Amino acid sequence: MVATAKKNAGVHISGERTSFSEIDVENGIPVGDATASFVVMNLGTASDVRDIKLVIKETLRVLEPGGRFFFSFYNRDALLYRWEFLPWPVGLVASINLYKHCLEVHSRDEVLSVYARPYTAIEVETLFREAGVAISLSTYPTMSSILPNDLFEGQPDIQEAVTALDGNLSTSSMGAYIIATGQK
């Protein structure tokens, strides 16, 4: 991914300050204090970190005053996990195993397990409150992640209705991801 990002950077991103690197954030973020304007952990990656408190602390250290962050956690209370069984294949190639605290990635005939701890909205709020920063919370997506990919193919009215339902449910606690945004 880093090689592809570097290759595409000249096409999509202008500016000398753009850089891409591979690091283990659990060992800290190897940049100076107040040098980043935006930190992103998308698609549940904040749940993939064992020491998320350190990563939040490091994020606040590297953000410049007024800098923003976007963290995404797997949601323990997601609609997706309330049902133990779905009678159809879902559009996801990975799912959270609530009992083993792992993300099970389905790849052909094998399942790869990766550490992933789902959080509740209250737990996410507590993490950031303990770090001394206010956040806004939402969840996303809800219904679209658990419906079969081709269920409403060629039916734009129904697809729009599901999208609207997702939008309304995102203010509840039922989305697959908890989104925490804030500013230093």
Secondary structure, DSSP 8 states (H G I E B T S, - for coil): -HHHHHHHHHHH--STT-------GGG---S-TT-EEEEEE-TTGGGG-TTHHHHHHHHHHHEEEEEEEEEEEEBTT-HHHH-S--SS--S-SEEEETTTTEEEEEETTEEEEEE---B-HHHHHHHHHHTT--EEEEEE--STTTS-TTTTTT-HHHHHHHHHHHHHHTTTT-SSEEEEEEE-
